[in-house]
Amino acid sequence: MTFARSKNIGISAQKMRLVIDQVRGSSITEAENRLMYMTSPAADVVLRTVRSAAANAENNDYLNRDDLKIVRITADQGPVLKRFIPRARGRAGARNHPSCHLTIEVAEARNN
């Protein structure tokens, strides 16, 4: 099993999960085709990480790219940047900038 990780992505984990649910369990080529035509900014990050996981499998474990399948894909919550935004009458409101960590594991599909 080979994996790739992207950390501290400036997108919330909830929005990232909407994209990764579309490619969970699919082959690498099928996942790339789906992600290329999605309009979400999260799809670009997932596409880059999928390509990185496939490259890691090819170069490190000598696996064939056409036989690879996404075995596990997760988006976990990362650190939250807490900032203040000015409000009326001299007060301050909270503004949270969420982030997430994306992990993709790929392995050869079992063709029986």
Backbone hydrogen bonds in HBPLUS format (Angstrom, degrees):
<---DONOR---> <-ACCEPTOR-->    atom                        ^
c    i                          cat <-CA-CA->   ^        H-A-AA   ^      H-
h    n   atom  resd res      DA  || num        DHA   H-A  angle D-A-AA Bond
n    s   type  num  typ     dist DA aas  dist angle  dist       angle   num
A0002-THR N   A0106-VAL O   3.02 MM 104  5.42 171.2  2.03 162.8 163.7     1
A0106-VAL N   A0002-THR O   2.72 MM 104  5.42 164.2  1.75 165.3 170.8     2
A0004-ALA N   A0104-ILE O   2.90 MM 100  5.43 145.0  2.02 147.7 159.1     3
A0104-ILE N   A0004-ALA O   2.97 MM 100  5.43 165.0  1.99 162.2 166.6     4
A0006-SER N   A0102-LEU O   2.87 MM  96  5.11 160.0  1.91 149.2 155.0     5
A0102-LEU N   A0006-SER O   2.79 MM  96  5.11 164.7  1.81 158.9 162.2     6
A0009-ILE N   A0100-CYS O   2.95 MM  91  5.29 164.9  1.98 161.2 156.8     7
A0100-CYS N   A0009-ILE O   3.02 MM  91  5.29 143.4  2.16 135.9 147.2     8
A0016-MET N   A0012-SER O   3.11 MM   4  6.37 151.3  2.19 146.4 155.1     9
A0017-ARG N   A0013-ALA O   2.94 MM   4  6.08 149.1  2.04 145.0 152.2    10
A0019-VAL N   A0016-MET O   3.11 MM   3  5.42 132.3  2.35 103.4 115.1    11
A0020-ILE N   A0016-MET O   3.05 MM   4  6.38 166.6  2.07 155.9 159.6    12
A0021-ASP N   A0017-ARG O   3.08 MM   4  5.95 143.2  2.22 141.1 147.7    13
A0022-GLN N   A0019-VAL O   3.05 MM   3  5.58 149.0  2.15 111.8 120.4    14
A0023-VAL N   A0020-ILE O   3.26 MM   3  5.40 143.7  2.40 100.7 109.8    15
A0024-ARG N   A0020-ILE O   3.12 MM   4  6.05 122.2  2.46 146.5 159.6    16
A0026-SER N   A0023-VAL O   3.20 MM   3  5.60 165.9  2.22 134.3 133.2    17
A0070-ILE N   A0026-SER O   2.93 MM  44  5.75 178.5  1.93 160.8 160.7    18
A0031-ALA N   A0027-SER O   2.91 MM   4  6.06 158.0  1.96 149.1 155.7    19
A0028-ILE N   A0068-LEU O   3.31 MM  40  5.94 154.5  2.38 135.1 133.7    20
A0032-GLU N   A0028-ILE O   2.92 MM   4  6.13 160.7  1.95 152.3 157.3    21
A0033-ASN N   A0029-THR O   3.06 MM   4  6.23 158.2  2.11 144.3 149.9    22
A0034-ARG N   A0030-GLU O   3.06 MM   4  6.31 155.6  2.12 147.4 153.5    23
A0035-LEU N   A0031-ALA O   2.94 MM   4  6.09 167.0  1.96 154.4 158.1    24
A0036-MET N   A0032-GLU O   2.99 MM   4  6.02 150.5  2.08 148.5 154.9    25
A0038-MET N   A0035-LEU O   3.33 MM   3  5.28 165.7  2.35 103.3 107.6    26
A0043-ALA N   A0040-SER O   3.08 MM   3  5.38 141.4  2.24 104.3 114.5    27
A0046-VAL N   A0042-ALA O   3.03 MM   4  6.30 162.2  2.06 152.9 157.9    28
A0047-LEU N   A0043-ALA O   2.87 MM   4  5.96 157.3  1.92 145.1 151.7    29
A0048-ARG N   A0044-ASP O   3.05 MM   4  6.25 160.0  2.09 145.7 150.3    30
A0049-THR N   A0045-VAL O   3.07 MM   4  6.29 156.2  2.13 145.9 152.3    31
A0050-VAL N   A0046-VAL O   2.85 MM   4  6.05 151.5  1.93 150.6 158.6    32
A0051-ARG N   A0047-LEU O   3.01 MM   4  6.21 162.8  2.04 150.0 154.3    33
A0052-SER N   A0048-ARG O   2.98 MM   4  6.17 146.2  2.10 138.7 148.5    34
A0053-ALA N   A0049-THR O   2.93 MM   4  6.15 154.1  1.99 145.1 151.3    35
A0054-ALA N   A0050-VAL O   2.99 MM   4  6.26 156.4  2.05 148.8 155.1    36
A0055-ALA N   A0051-ARG O   2.96 MM   4  6.14 154.9  2.02 143.6 150.5    37
A0056-ASN N   A0052-SER O   2.89 MM   4  6.11 154.0  1.96 146.6 153.8    38
A0057-ALA N   A0053-ALA O   3.03 MM   4  6.25 153.6  2.10 143.5 150.2    39
A0058-GLU N   A0054-ALA O   3.00 MM   4  6.25 152.6  2.08 145.4 152.8    40
A0059-ASN N   A0055-ALA O   2.92 MM   4  6.05 172.5  1.93 155.1 157.0    41
A0060-ASN N   A0056-ASN O   2.85 MM   4  5.53 158.4  1.90 142.4 149.8    42
A0061-ASP N   A0057-ALA O   3.25 MM   4  5.14 139.0  2.43 112.6 124.2    43
A0063-LEU N   A0057-ALA O   3.13 MM   6  5.64 168.9  2.15 131.9 134.2    44
A0067-ASP N   A0064-ASN O   3.18 MM   3  5.61 147.2  2.29 109.5 118.3    45
A0068-LEU N   A0065-ARG O   3.35 MM   3  5.45 164.6  2.37 105.2 109.7    46
A0109-ALA N   A0067-ASP O   2.79 MM  42  5.73 163.8  1.81 166.0 167.9    47
A0069-LYS N   A0107-ALA O   2.84 MM  38  5.62 150.0  1.93 155.0 163.1    48
A0107-ALA N   A0069-LYS O   3.07 MM  38  5.62 155.4  2.14 152.7 159.8    49
A0071-VAL N   A0105-GLU O   2.86 MM  34  5.61 148.7  1.96 143.1 152.5    50
A0072-ARG N   A0105-GLU O   3.34 MM  33  5.05 164.6  2.36 129.0 132.3    51
A0105-GLU N   A0072-ARG O   2.75 MM  33  5.05 167.9  1.77 161.3 161.9    52
A0074-THR N   A0103-THR O   2.95 MM  29  5.36 158.7  2.00 151.9 158.9    53
A0103-THR N   A0074-THR O   3.00 MM  29  5.36 162.9  2.03 152.4 156.7    54
A0076-ASP N   A0101-HIS O   2.87 MM  25  5.18 152.4  1.94 157.4 157.6    55
A0101-HIS N   A0076-ASP O   2.77 MM  25  5.18 158.2  1.81 149.9 156.9    56
A0078-GLY N   A0099-SER O   2.80 MM  21  4.87 162.8  1.83 127.4 122.2    57
A0081-LEU N   A0097-HIS O   3.05 MM  16  4.94 164.4  2.08 139.6 135.6    58
A0097-HIS N   A0081-LEU O   2.82 MM  16  4.94 162.3  1.85 146.5 152.6    59
A0083-ARG N   A0095-ARG O   2.79 MM  12  5.03 164.4  1.82 153.9 157.8    60
A0095-ARG N   A0083-ARG O   2.78 MM  12  5.03 148.5  1.88 151.6 145.5    61
A0085-ILE N   A0093-GLY O   2.80 MM   8  5.16 158.1  1.85 145.5 151.9    62
A0093-GLY N   A0085-ILE O   2.80 MM   8  5.16 172.5  1.80 156.5 159.1    63
A0087-ARG N   A0091-ARG O   2.94 MM   4  5.14 164.6  1.97 141.5 136.6    64
A0091-ARG N   A0088-ALA O   3.36 MM   3  5.94 161.7  2.40 114.6 119.6    65
